[in-house]
Amino acid sequence: MRQLRIETLDPIKLPLISRLYKAHYPAGKAKSNELTIVGYLEQQLTTVVRFRPIEQYQLLTGMLVAPEWRQLGLGHQLLDHCQNTVCNELTYCFAYPHLESFYQHHGFMTIAPDELPNSLKQLYARYTGSGKSLIPMHYQHK
């Protein structure tokens, strides 16, 4: 398996992420107040995930593996890194249904929307109210 070089992105480099999102995930918008973790393979930016602060919680969001690098295990490497360095009992994500098992593999448990903290519950309601099909998940230490 190819080994990803993983690092925390310096906020000054956010335009690199913006280009990657624009090309492959237009809804993704990196912000300077988020923790952004990126992966490089062969000196090319291939993966990104962001952790958005919401009150004392963090929402894993904007996970992306560039299409030409998918099916190589890079997303798993990135989330393995995050499990060891970033994720804790205050970490949540809203997963697309086809990615639920992927996140479960990395310590996230599916929860009912009413189990979300209020600030995240409101955000979840706004996202799903606009037509997005999402599954609320909460990180549990393995």
Residue pairs with C-beta under 8 A, 6 or more apart in sequence:
1 72
1 73
1 77
2 41
2 72
2 73
2 74
3 77
4 39
4 40
4 41
4 46
4 47
4 74
4 77
4 78
4 81
5 39
5 40
5 41
6 37
6 38
6 39
6 40
6 77
6 78
6 81
7 37
7 38
7 40
8 35
8 36
8 37
8 38
9 16
9 17
9 36
9 37
9 38
9 48
11 32
11 36
14 30
14 31
14 32
14 36
16 45
17 28
17 30
17 36
17 38
17 45
17 48
18 29
18 30
20 45
20 48
20 64
20 66
21 27
21 28
21 29
21 30
21 48
21 62
21 64
23 66
24 64
24 66
24 67
25 62
25 64
28 48
28 50
28 61
28 62
28 64
29 62
30 36
30 48
30 50
30 62
31 50
31 52
33 52
33 53
34 50
34 51
34 52
34 53
34 61
35 50
35 51
35 53
35 58
35 86
36 48
36 49
36 50
36 51
37 48
37 49
37 50
37 51
37 78
37 81
37 82
37 85
37 86
38 45
38 47
38 48
39 45
39 46
39 47
39 48
39 74
39 77
39 78
39 81
40 46
41 69
41 74
45 66
46 65
46 66
46 69
46 74
47 64
47 65
47 66
47 69
47 74
47 75
47 77
47 78
48 62
48 63
48 64
49 60
49 61
49 62
49 63
49 64
49 78
49 79
49 82
50 60
50 61
50 62
51 58
51 59
51 60
51 61
51 82
51 86
51 91
52 58
52 59
52 61
54 119
54 120
54 123
55 117
55 119
56 90
57 90
57 91
57 92
57 117
57 119
57 120
58 86
58 90
58 91
58 92
59 91
59 92
59 93
59 94
59 120
59 123
60 82
60 87
60 91
60 92
60 93
60 108
60 139
61 93
61 94
63 75
63 78
63 79
63 99
65 74
65 75
65 78
75 102
76 105
76 106
79 103
79 106
80 106
82 106
83 106
83 107
83 142
87 106
87 107
87 139
88 139
88 141
89 139
89 140
89 141
91 138
91 139
92 116
92 117
92 120
92 136
92 137
92 138
92 139
93 103
93 108
93 137
93 139
94 124
94 127
94 134
94 135
94 136
94 137
95 102
95 103
95 108
95 134
95 135
95 137
96 133
96 134
96 135
97 133
97 134
97 135
100 110
100 135
100 137
103 137
104 110
104 137
107 139
107 140
107 141
107 142
108 137
108 138
108 139
108 140
109 137
109 138
109 139
109 140
110 135
110 136
110 137
111 136
111 137
111 138
112 136
113 121
113 124
113 125
113 128
113 136
114 121
115 136
115 138
116 124
116 136
116 138
120 136
124 134
124 136
127 134
128 134
